[in-house]
Amino acid sequence: MYFGLLGPLEVHREEEPVRLAGNQLRVVLATLLLQANRPVPVDALVERLWSREPAREPRQVLHTYVARLRRGLGPDGRDLVHTLHDGYLLKVGEDQVDLLRFGALLARARSAAAAGSPPTVELDLLSRALDLWRGDPLSNVACERLQLDEVPRLTEMRHRAIERRLELELDVHDPADLIGELRTLTARHPLRERLWAFLLQALWRSGRQSEALDAYRMVERLLREDFGLDPGPQLREMQRAILAGPALARPGPTPILNPTSEQSDGGEPAGFGAESWLCQTSVSDLPMDIVDFVGREPLLDQLCAFLAPDSPTGVPVAVLPGPPGVGKSALAIRAAHRVRASFPDGQWFLRLGAGQVPLDPLDVLAHVLRLTGVPANELPPTLDARSRLLRARLSGRRVLLVFDDVRSPTQVRPLLPGTAGSAVLVTARADLRGLSATHGARVFPVGLLTPDDAYQLVATNVGAEVAAVERQSVRELARLCGYLPLALRVAVANLVGRPREAVAHYVAALRTGDRLDHLTIEGDVPSGLRATFELSYAALAEPARRLFRLLALAPGRDVSVAGAAALVHLPPERVGGLIAQLGAAGLIQEEKAGQYQFHDLIRLFAAELVAVAETPAQRRAAGERLLGFYLYRVDRAAHLLYPDLWRLPVPAPAGEAAGALFDDADAALRWLDEERFNLAAAVRSAAAESVDGAGNADGVPWVTPMAWLLADALRGYLYFRRYDAEWLVLAEMGLKAARVAQDFAAQGAMTYSKAVQRWAAGRHQEAAALLEAALATFQMKEIRDGEADATLAVAGSGHRELGNAEETVDHLRRSIQVARDAGNARMHRAHLINLGHLCSILGRTAEAVDAFQSALTLARQNGAPHAEATVLSNLGQVHLVNGEPDRAAEHLNQAMQIFERLDARADLSEVHVGLAAVHRDLGAWRSSQEHIRLALLAARETGHRRAEVEALIALADIQSRQGENTTAIETAGVAIDVAVGTGYQRGRCYAQLIRAVAHRQAGQLVEADSDAQQALTIARQTGMARYEMDVRNTLAGVGGFS
């Protein structure tokens, strides 16, 4: 594979481009490539991905991104990206990454110079290195830290290489050939004095002494007026040399000039109108650059470099898309002022979207042609003729054209120059991707200000002293304005001249009142946010307006096309077109592939509209359609991923609201990961409607079952991903809604869900009480269904973990019989797994193997890979207890392969603990410790507390066996603390046992006896014969215990 960093991030496999979906994957890959063949800590990747607001569970999310990156890289992904202790490493060869090749060529160039090779050798190597550059580094990777930390470093490396190349070329080639390139470079990088020195030298050695002195005066004036600096010693020395007399220069080739008598395509001389051109285009009609412009420096640098490249070979067309009020025009104006020196023939600014009806290109061309000196009575009548005339008039000239508020590509295409020299800068609410397809336009999305830049903007206007005193209020003001520049400017305008305390009062008004009302300037309503949004909304057709309004009802932060289709009750293909219209108006953004979202303030505007335009019944129906859409898809995903889990029955979807389903389990899991926060928001929204919602016409509270149905359908996913805190919150919300509805089946299901969450989190005492409560609810209301059976079985599991072994046996045997009689293969399999686990704990290994083998057969017959891997893992543990490490390793490795394919991190932690024990028994200490490290990493990333305890016990055991008794005592102590905190009796028993052994080996007899006694007491209390037997055998083997 080949990776490109010296330009937009690119990946190629056998010369075919590899597309990585999502900016997050590009951030991860870029970070790994910049540290190729070196470990990159997890914290460094987390900082790159979320420099300001980390994800709720950043390590787990990062692991998901790395797994997706490996899949995206294809068959080589796992060989390229390696998981390390608390980090990752990308292993590549020098010829696989352009940055590594660039560095290698530079190193060879330096070596050639040091060895005294001819300058042409070094020059050739530098040229080959610079040819690897395709544009601005990482220009398609939206990451603030990369753009601030890495891109400037890479750019500086490029500039230094360019300067060394120029230095050599001045000695090897005719200096006159470099003047054009040097003028462009000095205009683009006016503060790099070496470039100015090269320009002065090239002009001087070409016999153009007066031009060289003019160039010196230009840079001297620039440095003094703009920065209060004097030219450096190299420039001053060059000036003195020029003043001393002409330089000796090699004779160069005679320049070839284009004859002015050559005819153009239109039949006019190519030099037509030259004099009128010179007198008409020397002016600039750029609007004033605002003095308090803040932020966006990396974007501004990229934009300016694109508009005024070092060696222009075409017409750069830059598009700045973004929502209303985001500051596109202000950024364009600042960029235009910054690159003015590169366009001496003129800088023109034209607003093409004034009002609801955009300007006609024919009229715009008339205005632009007049700027070039064409009299009004000589303007061609047709659009095509005017466009061709403009291209002819711009040929050979350097003009910057800024087109503001462009509505569509067709509006701007006739205005584009045809030859290199000029540049075009476009602002638009849409990305105008058609211009990219037809004219190679580069899109520079304009996003919100960062929190720090937003704070700086407010502080600049209200005063640094006020901002310092009211720092918290200023930051809250920026947040309530959604970091939208227009909103921030309206807010500070409303604060000008008011006392310091006004900031806090204004923030309180924004927080509690009508925010859009408060973000309007009194007496200047058109400058307010609502007026800005209304312009975009009014230009839409009614179907797009209705979609815009109803999208305010989506409970999550974003929504897919299929979800939006459910809201408006239209086919997805129709809604896709409507969303495109909203995007073109800048009212909605595609933040990630296929997911669309509002800015917070635009959402408020949409909510105002939907409250007026739609009746309560219409709003409720739309919300129910979206909730039904989510519910059905979650249910189908759960059916593919967790067929063993019994769930409340889900009603059939209403027609097309179901949308497309999933090709396989991987697709289902990806969808759940992508929609996770939206699904949680949907549960919260449904629960709020049920608990706090208004009544119907008869005053009866309106209750939707969606709250508990969605929470129940998500149970398997939340368990699988170990989102324990989120799971508990959603189960509690569903339970509250079920109580309002007096739905006892739902109450039992939600109580059961809470119980399983508590059990998975290691809170076994709480789990047992909740399981009994759920079972009592089912029995009291005589609810005889699969949920009651499942509760019965898991209640048995809860008793097992708490040590009530005989009660567990009764529960499981009754559950197995019920499932067999009912022909329920899935529950039959689940109960067999639980029985096998229990038999292994009781020391009945033969019975355990029989139960697991029966469960394995059912899992494979039913196509349940997660259940299959679970059984294989348990079989491995049983063989390990039986002293069969080879068979144990075989089953555990099979389980690991399946869990890795399913990305089941929590389950992998348990498998790694088993493999650690296998390698320990085989004497492979290093391999054992590596598996323990991986187990701890997975357990802590997923919050799997039981697996963490088991991994710590295994680690303490190895430390004790290797004579590291002090370390073993500390490790076992941590395991005891976690086990006590979670009520995990088995874990506490074995941790106390390991610590007793370590104390005994360290000669600490009192502590050893105390731990041994506690381990034995816990083993007896649990009633588990195997626990007590293990304790006694271990203590007897060590000896010396009382």
Secondary structure, 3 states (H helix, E strand, C coil): CEEECCCCCEEEECCEECCCCCHHHHHHHHHHHHCCCCCEEHHHHHHHHCCCCCCCCHHHHHHHHHHHHHHHCHHHHHHHEEEECCEEEECCCHHHEHHHHHHHHHHHHHHHHHCCCCHHHHHHHHHHHHCCCCCCCCCCCCCHHHHHHHHHHHHHHHHHHHHHHHHHHHHHCCHHHHHHHHHHHHHHCCCCHHHHHHHHHHHHHCCCHHHHHHHHHHHHHHHHHHHCCCCCHHHHHHHHHHHHCCCCCCCCCCCCCCCCCCECCCCCECCCCHHHHHHHCCCECCCCCCCCCCCCHHHHHHHHHHHCCCCCCCCCEEEEECCCCCCHHHHHHHHHHHCHHHCCCCEEEEECCCCCCCCCHHHHHHHHHHHCCCCHHHCCCCHHHHHHHHHHHHCCCCCEEEEEEECCHHHHHHHCCCCCCCEEEEEECCCCHHHHHHHCCEECCCCCCCHHHHHHHHHHHHCHHHHHHCHHHHHHHHHHCCCCHHHHHHHHHHHCCCCCCHHHHHHHHHHHCCHHHHCCECCEHHHCHHHHHHHHHHCCCHHHHHHHHHHCCCCCCCEEHHHHHHHHCCCHHHHHHHHHHHHHCCCCEEEECCEEECCHHHHHHHHHHHHHHCCHHHHHHHHHHHHHHHHHHHHHHHHHHCCCCCCCCCCCCCHHHHCCCCCCHHHHHHHHHHHHHHHHHHHHHHHHHHHHCCECCCCCECCCCHHHHHHHHCHHHHHHHCCHHHHHHHHHHHHHHHHHHCCHHHHHHHHHHHHHHHHHCCCHHHHHHHHHHHHHHHHHCCCCCHHHHHHHHHHHHHHHHHCCHHHHHHHHHHHHHHHHHCCCHHHHHHHHHHHHHHHHHCCCHHHHHHHHHHHHHHHHHHCCHHHHHHHHHHHHHHHHHCCCHHHHHHHHHHHHHHHHHHCCHHHHHHHHHHHHHHHHHCCCHHHHHHHHHHHHHHHHHHCCHHHHHHHHHHHHHHHHHCCCHHHHHHHHHHHHHHHHHHCCHHHHHHHHHHHHHHHHHCCCHHHHHHHHHHHHHHHHHHCCHHHHHHHHHHHHHHCCCC
